[in-house]
Amino acid sequence: MGETIVRRYSPASMNQSQIIINIFSSENPRVAMVGEPGVTKCGRLRLQLDDAAALPAAAAVDQGRGGGSERHRREVETTMTFADTEIRVSALDVATGNCVRACVEFLGSV
């Protein structure tokens, strides 16, 4: 296989029930924005998030600065593995272990 890139993200709010990760492609290696010419959406990954209030305190990362804070930050770990004609993508809810996977294939028509 090819190169693998791993990133961690946090939901925008504690009450967020899902995370949607859109996947875009371009032949231009210097593209910066999805609205640029030649950029196309090629997939979407949707990860359902369990209710954060129901999770044990140890399942989330403490966000408090002064210690003793009850607020926690959720983390979603994304992995993208690039191969010749496909990208294998996964999103993992670190707190629960819930994971979704997809494979985006870039095979041209004959």
C-alpha positions as CSV (number, residue, x, y, z in Angstrom):
1,M,0.0,0.0,0.0
2,G,1.0,3.7,-0.1
3,E,1.2,6.5,2.3
4,T,-1.0,6.6,5.5
5,I,-2.1,9.9,7.1
6,V,-3.7,9.9,10.6
7,R,-5.5,13.0,12.1
8,R,-7.5,13.7,15.2
9,Y,-10.5,16.0,15.2
10,S,-13.1,17.1,17.9
11,P,-16.8,17.6,17.3
12,A,-17.9,21.2,17.3
13,S,-20.2,20.7,20.3
14,M,-20.7,18.2,23.1
15,N,-24.2,17.4,21.9
16,Q,-23.2,16.6,18.3
17,S,-24.7,13.2,17.3
18,Q,-22.6,12.5,14.2
19,I,-19.5,13.6,12.3
20,I,-19.6,13.8,8.5
21,I,-16.2,13.7,6.7
22,N,-16.4,14.6,3.0
23,I,-13.7,13.3,0.7
24,F,-12.5,15.4,-2.3
25,S,-10.1,14.7,-5.1
26,S,-8.2,16.7,-7.7
27,E,-5.4,16.0,-10.2
28,N,-3.8,19.3,-9.1
29,P,-1.4,18.5,-6.2
30,R,-1.4,22.2,-5.1
31,V,-5.1,22.6,-4.6
32,A,-6.0,24.4,-1.4
33,M,-9.8,24.8,-1.3
34,V,-12.6,22.4,-2.3
35,G,-14.3,25.2,-4.4
36,E,-11.3,25.4,-6.8
37,P,-11.7,24.3,-10.4
38,G,-11.1,20.5,-10.9
39,V,-12.0,19.5,-7.4
40,T,-14.7,16.9,-7.1
41,K,-16.4,15.3,-4.1
42,C,-15.8,11.5,-4.3
43,G,-17.1,10.2,-1.0
44,R,-18.6,10.9,2.5
45,L,-18.0,9.1,5.7
46,R,-20.6,9.4,8.5
47,L,-19.8,8.4,12.1
48,Q,-22.6,8.3,14.7
49,L,-21.5,9.6,18.1
50,D,-23.0,8.1,21.2
51,D,-24.3,10.5,23.8
52,A,-21.3,12.1,25.6
53,A,-23.2,12.3,28.9
54,A,-23.5,8.5,28.9
55,L,-19.8,7.9,28.6
56,P,-17.5,7.3,31.6
57,A,-15.3,10.2,32.5
58,A,-12.2,8.3,31.5
59,A,-13.5,7.9,28.0
60,A,-13.0,11.5,27.0
61,V,-10.0,13.9,27.2
62,D,-10.2,16.4,30.1
63,Q,-10.4,19.9,28.7
64,G,-10.3,21.9,32.0
65,R,-7.4,24.2,32.7
66,G,-7.8,24.5,36.4
67,G,-8.3,20.8,37.2
68,G,-11.6,19.3,38.3
69,S,-13.5,20.4,35.2
70,E,-16.5,18.2,34.2
71,R,-16.2,19.3,30.5
72,H,-14.6,16.8,28.2
73,R,-13.6,16.9,24.6
74,R,-14.4,14.0,22.2
75,E,-11.9,12.9,19.7
76,V,-12.4,11.2,16.3
77,E,-9.3,9.7,14.7
78,T,-9.3,9.6,10.9
79,T,-7.0,7.4,8.9
80,M,-6.5,7.7,5.1
81,T,-4.3,5.2,3.2
82,F,-3.5,6.2,-0.4
83,A,-2.9,3.4,-2.9
84,D,-2.5,3.5,-6.7
85,T,-6.3,3.6,-7.6
86,E,-8.0,3.9,-4.2
87,I,-8.1,5.6,-0.8
88,R,-9.0,3.5,2.3
89,V,-10.6,5.8,4.9
90,S,-11.7,5.2,8.5
91,A,-13.1,7.3,11.3
92,L,-12.9,6.1,14.9
93,D,-14.7,7.5,17.9
94,V,-11.8,7.2,20.4
95,A,-14.2,7.2,23.4
96,T,-16.4,4.3,22.3
97,G,-14.3,2.4,19.7
98,N,-17.1,2.8,17.1
99,C,-15.5,2.8,13.7
100,V,-16.7,3.3,10.1
101,R,-14.7,2.4,7.0
102,A,-14.9,3.1,3.3
103,C,-12.9,2.6,0.2
104,V,-12.9,5.2,-2.6
105,E,-11.9,3.8,-6.0
106,F,-10.6,5.9,-8.8
107,L,-10.8,3.5,-11.7
108,G,-11.4,5.1,-15.1
109,S,-14.0,3.8,-17.4
110,V,-12.8,1.8,-20.4
